[in-house]
Amino acid sequence: MASMTTETTHETNKEDAIENDSIKISVGRTPRRVKVYLLQGEDWIDSGTGYCIGEIEKETNKPYFIVRNELDSEDIILKSFLEGTIQYQRQQETLIVWTDLSGKDLALSFQETEGCADLCEFIIKVQQEQYSPEISLYYVMPRTSVIDGDSFSQNGLSDITELITGPVKYPELPETNNLEGILDNVCQGLNSQFIKSCIINHIIEHSFLSKFNQVFAELEKARDLENLHLLSEIIKTLILYNEVALFEEILAVDEIVYGIVGMLEYSQEFPNSKACYRDILKKKMNFKTVIELPDEQKQTSFNLFKRDFYLSFLKDVVLARFIDDQTMGTISSLIYFNHIDIINFLKDPSSSANLLQKLFRIYDDDNESKERKRDGVKLLHQYIIIAKSLQSYQIDFFSALVKNGLFSMIRFAFSDNDSSIRVLGTELVVIIIEQDITLVNTIDNEEPPIEPNNGISTIDKEECQKSVSSIRLKLSDDMTLIKLLTKLLIHEKSFGLKIQAFEALRILLGSNIASSSHVTNDNDSEIKQNFNSSRNQQGTDNTESVNDISTCNYFNAFYAQVAPELFRSFKDLSDASGFSQADAKIKQDQILYEKLCDLISFCVGEHSASKPFIIENGIIMGIAKILELEVKTILKLSALRCLKCILFLNDDSYAEYILDNGILKYFMKYFMEVSQDNNLANSSCLQLLEMILRNCEDAFMYRERQCFQAYGKYLVENYREFLANEINYVKTGKALVQWFEENKTKSSSAMDSDSDSRDTTNVSENKDMFSFNDISLEKDSSKAETSSPKAANSEGNSRTNLFEGIEKSFSSSSVNGEKRHREDDDYSEGDLSEDADPRNADKAADDASIDPDSSNEAFSESHRLRKRISTSLRKRLAKVCHK
């Protein structure tokens, strides 16, 4: 009785185990509608339609497919066991085809793709869980080409077959006498991702890499080249598996890295020689500790930096000769993610134990050795280069550098007598300002940023905003970095460093300095106008930032603190007392002054803040005088290019300065020197002359080209003979003279016909005549209201019209309903009374034009005032144009 009970219990437990196994394999248990086919001869015969599931037989623990008739569930169409070495093939997404152990070719055609996938998953489970370990499943895909969205089978090419699951022959544990068999086993996995994964997992689980190291040491000691070559091929094949898990296993231990590098020194392609990767690795593997960290952080940082070095060494040196693109991409991805870990480690104070603060603190300590400070520059440069390639992490990392005191390191690098350190320091600055130019305005900020607090009162908020504004003002006026770059540009002997410093200054002085800033200064209205349109399109960001700057203060600080020293030689050239000294400086470093000419060209085109400085300090005169110095042609061409940029601005203030100071005579003197030469200098002069002529003849933009007409009139009146006869190989000179004569004739006839009176209609029709004859270099009303030329020119980049006031004096209309008033100090020296103010004339004309029923007294008064103004302007014309 007891034995019977025991036997019953045993059978019950077995049934429970089998039932549990069935429950464990849950896939394949949902009935799926299929058609069953049997191959007879060359035809597939339909054996019926039913519902298929995958089950495990309780008695034998064998898995099988069973298909029951869809009309009668008791009618079994097919029952096929998954056993032996049957190979199942999934074809066309809805077919499973196989040959059973009896030799029958069977196929299941599923109504839905999900049903086929479910039964395939059942096959995978029973194979991998050892119910039928010898069966296999392949995925068969036809080779197709896609043309205009349609797929076409490529005839003559075999289908692509991929092993999904099946038995794998794993390599034996490595020894000196079984390497050939291991290589064969490893090579079988090259064409199957499933076998690759299985072999890699087997290798990692059984510590193959350590055992390979031991075998390698024995073989190298015995100088067994044949087996060394086999071992090298095994490692190469495993690397070509392109499995991240394998690379992680290699990088885990230093001994394994050195062992793998040593194995790859041998190659069957070069049987009589070997590489010296280990020697290079030992020499390069020389880490210097610049900042001491606690043991925990030290180990973390060392592993990160060491891993980065190993990956780069493997990718660039050891594996570069034989790895494919996919493996190269995998290693590059590992390097990329390791770089992210490094940057995150450096910028996180808690992870790195305030490493950045400790690093920058050594530059404030005069007792620290120069060598350690130089090592710190090299260290940071290395990881700034890394951060440069990480777009999403750049700004946070660079901001962390700035916040922790980057500028102290840059100051040291620029002043160091080691040129390589100066190069690294310049690269640091260029990389940072290329990323975010506003960061340089926070570099030397010692005041902490003010954090917003939702709980503070309105008064506190206003005080906070004032504090932020004061910090912002301080930052915008801080020219320390620009001064260092200027010093580097002027005094550095290395041409490469000069170019880098020049490019950095160009970025710092570009108009995009305001692209992310809130321009709030009323004196910089035109800069605001230039940027408000683009900001309105992109949406207004009301969030205040400590990095916001006032561009007006920023540029004014540059021209007050830096520009006088940077452009001193140009100012000295314009002054007779400093001419000889400036001449010597320019001849000594012509490349520098070539770049300075380019920088002036850039500044005058980028922002209006340069105008007061350039005019007040005679910079244009200094540039023009370069044309008569004994310097290289390329420097003269730079100066000529700079003058051309200023002329192209079509700016009244520049035009007045150029004509009053005879700047064009230096150009014409140089033109006369090269007029008979067939070279670039002659072509550049002709181009400038052509530019002036073309703008003089541009009738469509007549009112916008009157500065060029003044230039053309000056050139013809002073150099008529040269223009008409000396450059007869082009038509430009004669055309300019002809233009002058034609307009002079028109002007004379216009003055005669209008000697008694003019009405507003006649004036409008003859504006060309008045415009040419009544050339006046009056200042704009906005400038006349200020006594300081600097204040007069702080309005921005708008192209004010020299002659707009004259034309407006004869017109009763206004643009967009806005009336422009003019004031001129020279009215006092003419015969105009106080009531002859042109503003009164405009007002009288406006009153007359607004009310058509009003009397003609207002119109007559305005006509009388305009006539008197015209007479005065003609007198001033003769004085200005014949000065």
C-alpha positions in Angstrom: 0.0 0.0 0.0 2.8 2.3 0.8 4.7 1.6 -2.4 1.5 2.2 -4.4 1.1 5.5 -2.8 4.7 6.4 -3.5 4.3 5.4 -7.2 1.1 7.5 -7.5 2.8 10.5 -5.9 5.8 10.1 -8.3 3.5 10.0 -11.4 1.5 13.0 -10.1 4.7 15.0 -9.7 5.8 14.0 -13.2 2.5 15.1 -14.7 2.7 18.4 -12.7 6.2 18.9 -14.0 5.1 18.3 -17.6 2.1 20.5 -17.2 4.3 23.2 -15.7 6.6 22.9 -18.7 3.7 23.3 -21.0 2.6 26.4 -19.1 6.2 27.7 -19.2 6.1 27.7 -23.0 3.2 30.0 -23.4 3.8 30.9 -27.0 2.1 28.9 -29.8 -1.0 28.1 -27.7 -3.3 30.4 -29.4 -5.1 28.7 -32.3 -4.0 30.2 -35.7 -5.9 29.6 -38.9 -3.7 27.8 -41.5 -3.8 25.7 -44.7 -1.8 22.5 -44.6 0.1 21.5 -47.7 1.8 18.2 -48.6 4.3 18.0 -51.4 3.6 15.3 -54.0 6.0 15.2 -56.9 6.3 18.8 -57.8 2.9 19.9 -56.7 1.8 21.2 -53.3 -1.5 19.5 -52.4 -4.0 21.2 -50.1 -4.7 18.9 -47.2 -7.3 21.1 -45.5 -7.8 24.2 -43.5 -7.8 24.3 -39.7 -6.4 25.9 -36.6 -2.9 25.2 -35.5 -1.3 25.3 -32.0 2.0 24.2 -30.5 1.9 21.8 -27.6 4.2 19.5 -25.5 3.1 15.9 -25.1 2.7 15.1 -21.4 3.8 11.4 -21.6 7.0 11.9 -23.7 7.6 15.6 -23.1 8.0 16.1 -26.8 6.8 19.2 -28.6 4.5 19.0 -31.7 2.3 21.0 -34.0 -1.3 20.0 -34.2 -3.9 21.3 -36.8 -7.6 20.7 -36.1 -10.2 21.0 -38.8 -11.9 24.4 -38.7 -15.3 22.7 -39.1 -14.8 19.7 -36.8 -12.3 20.1 -33.9 -12.2 16.3 -33.5 -10.8 16.0 -37.0 -7.0 16.3 -36.8 -5.5 17.3 -40.1 -1.8 17.3 -39.0 0.2 16.3 -35.9 3.9 16.7 -36.4 6.6 16.4 -33.7 9.5 18.8 -33.5 12.3 16.3 -33.1 15.6 15.1 -34.4 17.5 17.4 -36.7 14.5 18.9 -38.6 15.2 22.2 -40.2 12.3 24.6 -40.3 12.2 27.5 -42.7 10.1 30.6 -42.5 9.3 31.9 -45.9 7.4 35.0 -47.2 6.3 36.0 -43.7 3.4 33.5 -43.6 4.9 30.1 -44.5 6.6 27.5 -42.4 8.1 24.7 -44.5 10.0 21.6 -43.3 10.8 17.9 -44.0 9.8 15.6 -41.2 11.8 12.5 -40.2 9.7 10.3 -42.5 10.7 12.4 -45.5 7.4 14.2 -46.0 7.6 17.8 -47.2 5.1 19.8 -45.2 4.0 23.4 -45.2 1.8 25.6 -43.1 0.3 28.7 -44.8 -0.9 31.1 -42.1 -3.8 33.5 -42.7 -2.0 36.2 -40.7 1.7 37.1 -40.2 1.2 37.2 -36.4 0.2 33.5 -36.5 3.3 32.5 -38.3 5.5 34.6 -36.0 3.8 32.9 -32.9 4.6 29.4 -34.1 8.1 30.3 -35.0 8.6 31.6 -31.5 7.3 28.3 -30.3 10.1 26.5 -32.3 12.7 28.9 -30.8 11.5 28.2 -27.3 11.5 24.4 -27.5 15.0 24.4 -29.1 16.7 26.8 -26.7 15.0 25.2 -23.6 16.4 21.8 -24.7 13.1 20.1 -25.5 14.4 19.5 -29.0 18.0 20.9 -29.0 18.9 19.6 -32.4 16.2 21.2 -34.5 16.8 24.6 -36.2 14.9 27.5 -37.7 16.0 29.5 -40.7 14.6 32.7 -42.0 14.6 32.7 -45.9 14.5 36.1 -47.6 14.5 36.5 -51.4 17.0 39.0 -52.8 15.1 41.9 -54.2 15.8 45.3 -55.7 13.5 48.3 -55.2 12.7 50.5 -58.3 10.2 53.3 -57.9 8.8 51.7 -54.7 8.2 48.3 -56.3 10.2 45.2 -55.4 11.6 42.9 -58.0 13.2 39.5 -57.4 16.7 39.2 -58.8 16.8 36.1 -60.9 19.9 34.0 -60.7 20.8 34.9 -57.1 20.3 32.7 -54.2 18.0 33.6 -51.3 19.4 35.1 -48.1 19.2 32.5 -45.3 19.6 33.5 -41.7 19.8 31.1 -38.8 17.3 32.1 -36.1 17.9 29.2 -33.7 19.6 25.8 -33.8 22.5 23.7 -32.4 25.8 25.5 -32.0 29.2 23.9 -31.9 31.1 25.8 -29.2 34.9 26.0 -29.2 36.9 24.1 -26.7 38.9 25.8 -23.9 42.0 27.1 -25.6 45.3 25.1 -25.4 48.4 25.1 -27.4 47.3 22.1 -29.5 43.6 22.9 -30.3 43.8 26.4 -31.8 43.0 25.2 -35.3 39.8 23.6 -34.2 38.9 26.8 -32.2 39.4 28.9 -35.4 37.1 26.6 -37.4 34.4 26.9 -34.7 34.8 30.7 -34.5 34.7 31.1 -38.3 31.3 29.4 -38.5 29.7 32.3 -36.7 30.7 35.0 -39.2 27.5 34.6 -41.3 25.0 34.1 -38.4 24.2 36.6 -35.8 22.7 33.9 -33.6 25.9 31.8 -33.6 28.0 35.0 -33.0 26.0 35.8 -29.9 26.1 32.2 -28.6 29.9 32.0 -29.1 30.6 35.4 -27.6 28.5 34.5 -24.5 30.3 31.2 -24.3 33.7 32.9 -24.5 32.8 35.5 -21.8 31.3 32.9 -19.4 34.3 30.6 -19.6 37.0 33.4 -19.5 38.5 32.6 -22.8 40.4 35.9 -23.1 42.4 35.2 -19.9 43.1 31.6 -21.2 44.2 33.1 -24.5 46.7 35.2 -22.7 48.2 32.2 -21.0 48.4 30.3 -24.2 50.0 33.3 -25.9 52.7 33.6 -23.3 53.6 29.9 -23.7 53.6 30.1 -27.5 55.7 33.3 -27.5 58.2 31.8 -25.1 58.5 28.7 -27.3 58.6 30.9 -30.5 55.9 28.8 -32.1 55.1 31.1 -35.0 52.5 28.8 -36.6 50.3 28.7 -33.5 50.9 32.4 -32.9 49.5 33.1 -36.3 46.5 30.9 -35.6 45.9 32.7 -32.3 46.1 36.1 -34.1 43.5 34.9 -36.6 41.2 33.8 -33.8 41.3 37.2 -32.2 40.8 39.0 -35.5 37.8 36.8 -36.3 36.3 37.5 -32.8 36.8 41.2 -33.3 35.0 41.1 -36.6 32.0 39.6 -34.8 31.5 43.3 -33.9 30.0 42.5 -30.5 30.0 45.2 -27.9 30.2 42.6 -25.1 33.5 41.4 -26.4 35.0 44.9 -26.5 33.8 45.5 -23.0 35.5 42.3 -21.9 38.8 43.3 -23.5 38.8 46.7 -21.9 37.9 45.4 -18.4 41.5 44.4 -17.5 44.8 46.0 -18.5 46.5 42.6 -18.8 43.9 41.5 -21.4 44.4 44.7 -23.4 48.2 44.2 -23.5 47.6 40.5 -24.3 45.2 41.2 -27.2 47.6 43.9 -28.6 50.5 41.4 -28.4 48.6 38.7 -30.2 47.7 41.1 -33.0 51.4 41.9 -33.5 51.7 38.6 -35.4 50.1 38.1 -38.8 50.1 35.4 -41.5 50.4 38.1 -44.1 53.8 39.0 -42.7 55.1 35.6 -41.4 58.7 36.7 -40.9 58.0 39.9 -39.0 55.9 41.4 -36.2 54.6 44.7 -35.1 55.6 46.5 -32.0 52.2 47.6 -30.6 53.1 46.8 -27.0 56.1 49.0 -27.0 54.1 52.0 -28.4 51.4 51.4 -25.9 53.8 51.4 -23.0 55.4 54.7 -24.2 52.1 56.4 -24.8 50.5 55.0 -21.7 52.0 57.8 -19.6 49.3 59.5 -17.6 50.2 62.6 -15.6 48.2 63.5 -12.5 47.6 67.3 -12.6 45.0 67.4 -9.8 44.9 64.9 -7.0 41.4 63.4 -6.3 40.1 61.2 -3.5 40.5 57.4 -4.1 37.0 56.8 -5.3 36.9 59.6 -7.8 40.4 59.0 -8.8 39.6 55.4 -9.8 36.5 56.5 -11.7 38.4 59.2 -13.6 41.4 57.0 -14.3 39.1 54.2 -15.7 37.3 56.7 -18.0 40.5 58.3 -19.3 42.3 55.0 -19.7 39.3 53.5 -21.5 39.3 56.4 -23.9 43.0 56.0 -24.6 42.7 52.2 -25.2 39.8 52.6 -27.5 41.5 55.2 -29.6 44.7 53.2 -29.7 42.9 50.1 -30.9 40.9 52.0 -33.5 43.7 54.1 -34.9 46.7 51.8 -34.6 46.1 48.2 -33.9 42.8 47.4 -35.7 43.0 50.0 -38.5 44.5 47.7 -41.0 41.9 44.9 -41.1 38.6 45.9 -39.5 35.5 46.6 -41.6 33.3 49.7 -41.6 30.7 48.2 -39.2 33.3 47.3 -36.6 34.9 50.7 -37.0 31.5 52.3 -36.4 31.0 50.2 -33.3 34.3 51.3 -31.8 33.6 54.9 -32.7 30.3 54.7 -30.9 32.0 53.3 -27.8 34.5 56.2 -27.9 31.6 58.7 -28.3 29.7 57.4 -25.3 32.8 57.3 -23.3 33.5 60.9 -24.2 30.0 61.8 -22.9 30.8 60.0 -19.6 34.0 62.0 -19.3 32.4 65.4 -20.0 29.6 64.6 -17.5 32.2 63.6 -14.9 34.2 66.8 -15.3 31.3 69.2 -15.1 29.6 67.5 -12.1 31.2 68.8 -8.9 29.9 65.9 -6.8 31.3 63.2 -9.2 34.7 64.8 -9.8 35.2 66.3 -6.3 35.3 69.9 -7.8 38.0 69.0 -10.2 37.5 72.1 -12.4 37.7 74.4 -9.4 40.9 72.8 -8.2 42.3 72.9 -11.7 41.8 76.6 -12.2 42.9 77.5 -8.7 46.5 76.6 -9.5 46.6 79.5 -11.9 45.9 82.0 -9.1 48.8 80.6 -7.1 52.1 82.3 -7.9 54.0 79.5 -6.1 52.8 76.8 -8.5 55.3 75.6 -11.0 55.0 76.6 -14.7 55.2 73.0 -15.7 52.2 72.0 -13.7 50.2 75.0 -15.2 51.2 73.9 -18.7 50.1 70.4 -18.0 46.7 71.8 -16.9 46.4 73.7 -20.2 47.1 70.5 -22.1 44.7 68.5 -20.0 41.8 70.9 -20.5 42.6 71.4 -24.2 42.3 67.6 -24.7 38.8 67.5 -23.3 37.6 70.7 -24.9 38.5 69.1 -28.2 36.3 66.2 -27.1 33.4 68.4 -26.1 33.6 70.2 -29.4 32.3 67.0 -31.1 29.4 66.6 -28.6 26.9 69.1 -29.8 24.3 68.4 -27.1 26.8 68.7 -24.2 29.0 71.6 -25.4 27.1 74.5 -23.8 26.8 73.0 -20.4 30.4 72.0 -20.3 31.7 75.3 -21.5 29.5 77.1 -19.1 30.9 75.0 -16.3 34.4 76.0 -17.4 33.6 79.7 -17.4 31.8 79.5 -14.1 34.8 77.8 -12.4 37.4 80.3 -13.6 38.6 79.4 -17.2 39.9 82.9 -17.8 42.7 82.6 -15.3 44.1 79.7 -17.4 43.7 81.5 -20.7 45.5 84.5 -19.2 48.4 82.3 -18.3 48.4 80.6 -21.7 48.6 83.8 -23.6 51.4 85.2 -21.5 53.5 82.0 -21.4 56.8 82.0 -23.4 56.1 78.5 -24.7 54.6 79.0 -28.1 52.8 75.6 -28.0 50.9 76.7 -24.8 49.9 80.0 -26.5 48.6 77.9 -29.4 46.5 75.8 -27.1 45.2 78.8 -25.2 44.1 80.5 -28.4 42.4 77.3 -29.6 40.5 77.2 -26.3 39.2 80.7 -26.8 38.3 80.1 -30.5 36.4 76.9 -29.8 34.4 78.5 -27.0 33.4 81.7 -28.8 32.5 79.6 -31.9 30.0 77.7 -29.7 28.5 80.6 -27.8 30.0 84.1 -28.1 28.1 85.4 -25.1 30.1 83.1 -22.8 33.2 85.3 -23.2 31.2 88.1 -21.5 30.8 86.0 -18.4 34.4 84.7 -18.2 35.7 87.2 -15.7 32.5 87.5 -13.7 33.3 87.1 -10.0 29.8 87.9 -8.9 27.4 84.9 -8.5 24.4 84.7 -10.7 21.1 85.7 -9.2 18.7 82.8 -9.0 15.0 83.5 -9.5 12.8 82.9 -6.5 9.1 82.7 -7.0 8.5 83.6 -3.3 10.1 87.0 -3.3 8.1 90.2 -3.3 7.7 92.6 -6.2 10.3 95.0 -4.7 12.8 92.2 -4.2 12.2 91.2 -7.8 13.0 94.7 -9.0 16.1 94.8 -6.9 17.2 91.5 -8.3 16.6 92.7 -11.8 18.7 95.8 -11.1 21.5 93.6 -9.8 21.4 91.4 -12.8 21.4 94.5 -15.0 24.5 95.8 -13.2 26.3 92.5 -13.6 25.3 92.5 -17.3 26.6 96.0 -17.7 29.9 95.1 -16.1 30.2 92.1 -18.3 29.5 94.0 -21.5 32.2 96.5 -20.6 34.8 93.9 -19.8 37.4 93.9 -22.5 40.0 91.7 -20.8 39.8 88.8 -23.2 39.8 91.1 -26.3 42.8 92.9 -24.9 44.7 89.7 -24.6 43.8 88.7 -28.1 44.8 92.1 -29.3 48.2 91.8 -27.6 48.6 88.3 -29.1 47.8 89.6 -32.6 50.2 92.6 -32.4 53.2 91.0 -30.7 53.0 87.3 -31.6 55.7 86.2 -34.2 54.0 83.0 -35.2 51.9 83.6 -38.4 49.5 80.8 -37.4 48.8 82.3 -34.0 48.2 85.7 -35.6 45.6 84.2 -37.8 43.9 82.5 -34.9 43.8 85.7 -32.9 42.5 87.6 -35.9 39.6 85.1 -36.4 38.8 85.2 -32.7 38.5 89.0 -32.8 36.3 88.8 -35.9 33.9 86.6 -34.1 33.9 88.8 -31.0 33.3 91.9 -33.0 30.6 90.5 -35.3 27.1 91.8 -35.3 25.9 88.3 -34.1 27.1 89.3 -30.7 23.6 90.6 -30.2 21.7 87.6 -31.7 20.9 86.2 -28.3 21.0 89.4 -26.3 18.3 91.8 -25.3 19.5 95.2 -26.7 18.1 97.8 -24.4 20.2 100.9 -24.8 18.4 103.8 -26.4 21.6 105.1 -27.9 21.9 102.0 -30.0 18.6 102.3 -31.8 19.8 101.2 -35.2 21.4 98.0 -33.8 18.1 97.3 -32.1 16.3 97.8 -35.4 18.7 95.4 -37.2 18.0 92.6 -34.8 14.4 93.1 -33.7 13.0 91.8 -37.0 14.7 88.5 -36.8 13.9 88.1 -33.1 10.2 88.9 -33.8 10.2 86.1 -36.4 11.7 83.6 -34.0 9.4 84.5 -31.1 10.2 86.7 -28.1 12.0 85.2 -25.2 11.2 87.0 -22.0 13.6 85.0 -19.9 16.4 87.2 -18.6 19.9 85.8 -18.6 23.0 86.9 -16.9 24.8 86.3 -20.2 22.7 89.0 -21.9 24.7 92.0 -22.9 24.2 95.5 -24.1 25.8 95.7 -27.6 26.1 99.5 -27.4 28.2 99.4 -24.3 30.1 96.4 -25.6 31.2 98.1 -28.8 31.7 101.5 -27.2 34.0 99.8 -24.7 36.0 98.2 -27.5 36.5 101.4 -29.4 37.4 103.3 -26.1 39.7 100.7 -24.5 41.1 98.4 -27.3 40.8 100.0 -30.7 43.2 103.0 -29.9 46.0 100.5 -29.2 45.1 98.1 -32.0 44.9 100.7 -34.7 47.5 103.2 -33.3 49.7 102.9 -36.4 46.9 104.0 -38.7 46.3 107.0 -36.5 50.0 107.9 -36.4 50.2 107.7 -40.2 47.6 110.4 -40.4 49.6 112.6 -38.1 52.8 114.1 -39.4 54.6 113.8 -36.1 54.1 110.1 -35.8 54.4 109.2 -39.5 58.0 108.0 -39.5 57.5 105.7 -36.5 54.3 104.3 -37.8 56.0 103.7 -41.2 58.8 101.7 -39.6 56.3 99.6 -37.6 54.2 98.8 -40.7 57.2 97.8 -42.8 58.4 95.6 -40.0 55.2 93.5 -39.8 53.2 93.9 -43.0 51.1 90.7 -42.4 49.8 92.3 -39.2 48.6 95.4 -41.0 47.2 93.5 -43.8 44.9 91.7 -41.3 44.2 95.0 -39.5 42.9 96.5 -42.8 40.7 93.4 -43.2 39.5 93.9 -39.6 38.6 97.5 -40.2 36.7 96.5 -43.4 34.8 93.9 -41.3 34.0 96.4 -38.5 32.7 99.2 -40.6 30.4 96.8 -42.4 29.2 95.0 -39.2 28.2 97.8 -36.8 27.9 101.6 -36.7 29.8 102.0 -33.5 33.0 102.0 -35.5 32.1 105.3 -37.3 32.9 107.8 -34.6 36.3 106.2 -33.8 37.3 105.9 -37.4 36.5 109.5 -38.3 37.8 111.1 -35.1 41.1 109.3 -35.1 41.9 109.7 -38.8 41.9 106.0 -39.5 40.8 106.4 -43.1 43.6 108.9 -43.7 46.1 106.3 -42.3 44.8 103.6 -44.5 45.0 105.8 -47.5 48.6 106.8 -46.8 49.6 103.1 -46.9 49.1 103.4 -50.6 52.2 105.7 -50.8 54.4 103.7 -48.5 57.2 101.4 -49.8 55.5 98.2 -48.7 54.4 95.0 -50.5 51.7 95.2 -53.0 49.5 92.8 -51.1 49.3 95.2 -48.1 48.4 98.1 -50.5 45.7 95.9 -52.0 44.3 95.3 -48.5 44.3 99.0 -47.8 42.6 99.6 -51.2 40.0 96.9 -50.4 39.3 98.6 -47.0 38.8 102.0 -48.7 36.4 100.3 -51.2 34.4 98.9 -48.3 34.0 102.3 -46.8 33.0 103.9 -50.1 30.5 101.2 -50.7 28.7 102.1 -47.4 27.4 105.2 -49.2 27.5 107.0 -45.8 27.2 110.8 -45.6 29.6 111.1 -42.7 32.3 109.0 -44.4 31.7 110.9 -47.6 32.1 114.3 -45.9 35.4 113.1 -44.3 36.8 111.6 -47.5 36.1 114.8 -49.6 37.1 117.3 -46.9 40.5 115.5 -46.3 41.3 114.6 -49.9 41.4 110.9 -49.3 40.8 110.1 -53.0 44.0 111.8 -54.0 46.0 109.0 -52.4 44.0 106.5 -54.4 44.5 108.4 -57.6 48.3 108.8 -57.0 48.6 105.0 -56.6 46.3 104.5 -59.6 48.6 106.7 -61.7 51.6 104.6 -60.6 50.1 101.3 -61.7 47.9 102.6 -64.5 50.2 101.2 -67.2 50.8 97.8 -65.4 48.9 94.7 -66.3 48.5 93.4 -62.8 46.1 92.9 -59.9 46.8 96.4 -58.5 45.7 98.1 -61.7 42.6 95.9 -61.9 41.6 96.8 -58.4 41.9 100.5 -59.1 39.9 100.2 -62.2 37.3 98.2 -60.3 36.9 101.0 -57.7 36.6 103.6 -60.5 34.0 101.5 -62.3 32.1 101.1 -59.0 31.9 104.9 -58.6 30.8 105.4 -62.3 28.2 102.7 -62.1 26.6 104.2 -59.0 26.7 107.7 -60.5 24.8 106.5 -63.6 22.2 104.5 -61.6 19.1 106.5 -62.3 16.8 104.1 -60.6 18.5 104.5 -57.3 19.4 108.1 -57.9 18.5 109.5 -54.4 20.6 106.7 -52.8 23.7 107.3 -54.9 24.5 111.0 -54.3 27.7 110.2 -52.3 29.1 108.5 -55.3 28.1 111.5 -57.5 30.1 113.7 -55.1 33.1 111.3 -55.5 32.7 111.3 -59.3 32.5 115.1 -59.4 35.7 115.4 -57.3 37.6 113.0 -59.5 36.7 114.7 -62.8 37.4 118.2 -61.5 40.8 117.2 -60.2 41.9 114.4 -62.6 40.1 115.1 -65.8 43.2 114.7 -68.0 44.2 111.4 -66.5 40.7 109.9 -66.7 40.2 111.1 -70.3 43.6 110.2 -71.8 45.8 108.1 -69.6 43.6 105.0 -69.1 42.3 104.9 -72.7 42.6 101.1 -72.7 39.2 101.1 -70.9 36.2 103.3 -71.3 35.6 103.9 -67.6 37.5 107.2 -67.3 36.0 108.8 -70.4 32.5 107.6 -69.3 33.0 109.3 -66.0 34.0 112.6 -67.7 31.1 112.3 -70.1 28.7 111.7 -67.2 30.0 114.8 -65.4 29.6 117.0 -68.5 26.1 115.8 -69.2 24.9 116.5 -65.7 26.7 119.8 -65.6 24.8 120.9 -68.7 21.5 119.8 -67.2 22.3 121.6 -64.0 23.1 124.9 -65.7 19.9 124.9 -67.9 17.9 124.0 -64.8 19.3 127.0 -62.9 18.5 129.4 -65.7 15.0 128.2 -66.2 14.2 128.3 -62.5 15.8 131.7 -61.6 12.5 133.4 -60.9 10.2 130.9 -59.3 9.5 127.2 -58.9 6.4 125.3 -57.9 6.6 121.9 -56.2 5.7 120.0 -59.4 8.6 121.4 -61.4 11.0 120.8 -58.6 9.9 117.2 -58.5 10.3 116.8 -62.2 13.8 118.3 -62.2 15.2 116.7 -59.0 18.1 115.3 -61.0 19.3 118.8 -61.9 18.9 120.1 -58.3 20.5 117.0 -56.8 23.7 117.4 -58.9 24.0 121.1 -58.6 23.0 121.5 -55.0 25.5 119.0 -53.5 25.9 119.7 -49.8 27.5 117.7 -47.1 25.1 118.7 -44.4 24.6 116.5 -41.4 21.4 114.8 -40.7 19.1 116.5 -38.2 19.7 113.8 -35.7 23.4 114.6 -35.8 23.0 118.3 -35.8 21.2 118.1 -32.5 24.3 116.8 -30.8 27.6 118.7 -30.6 29.7 115.6 -30.2 30.7 113.7 -33.4 30.7 110.5 -31.4 27.2 111.0 -30.2 26.2 112.0 -33.7 27.4 108.8 -35.2 26.1 106.4 -32.5 22.9 106.0 -34.4 23.9 102.9 -36.3 24.2 101.5 -39.7 21.4 103.3 -41.6 22.5 104.9 -44.8 21.5 108.6 -44.2 21.2 110.7 -47.4 23.4 113.8 -47.7 20.9 115.5 -49.9 17.7 114.3 -48.5 17.2 117.6 -46.6 17.5 119.6 -49.8 15.0 117.5 -51.6 12.6 117.6 -48.7 12.8 121.4 -48.6 11.1 121.3 -52.0 8.5 118.7 -51.2 5.3 118.9 -49.3 4.9 115.2 -48.8 6.4 113.0 -46.0 7.2 109.3 -45.8 4.7 107.3 -43.8 3.3 110.4 -42.3 6.5 111.2 -40.4 8.0 114.7 -41.0 11.7 114.9 -40.9 13.0 118.3 -39.5 16.4 119.6 -40.2 18.7 122.1 -38.4 22.0 123.4 -39.7 24.4 125.7 -38.0 25.4 127.3 -41.3 22.0 129.0 -41.6 23.3 131.6 -39.2 26.1 132.6 -41.6 23.7 133.1 -44.6 20.9 135.6 -45.2 18.3 133.4 -43.6 16.3 134.8 -40.7 15.0 132.8 -37.8 11.7 132.3 -39.5 13.5 130.7 -42.5 14.0 127.5 -40.7 13.3 124.7 -43.2 11.1 123.1 -40.6 8.8 126.1 -40.9 8.8 125.7 -44.6 7.8 122.1 -44.4 5.2 122.9 -41.9 3.7 125.6 -44.1 3.7 123.3 -47.1 2.1 120.6 -45.0 -0.6 122.9 -43.8 -1.3 124.0 -47.3 -1.5 120.4 -48.6 -3.7 119.2 -45.8 -6.4 121.7 -46.3 -7.2 122.3 -50.0 -9.7 125.0 -49.2 -7.3 127.1 -47.2 -5.9 130.3 -48.7 -2.7 130.3 -50.7 -0.8 132.4 -48.1 0.8 129.4 -46.4 1.9 128.0 -49.7 3.3 131.3 -50.9 5.3 131.6 -47.7 6.7 128.2 -48.0 7.6 128.9 -51.6 9.4 132.1 -50.6 11.4 130.3 -47.9 12.4 127.5 -50.2 13.7 129.9 -52.8 15.9 131.7 -50.2 17.2 128.2 -48.9 18.1 127.3 -52.5 20.2 130.4 -52.9 22.1 129.8 -49.6 22.7 126.1 -50.5 24.2 127.1 -53.9 26.7 129.3 -52.0 27.6 126.5 -49.7 28.0 124.1 -52.7 30.7 126.3 -54.2 32.5 126.5 -50.8 32.4 122.7 -50.2 33.2 121.4 -53.7 36.1 123.7 -54.4 37.7 123.6 -50.9 
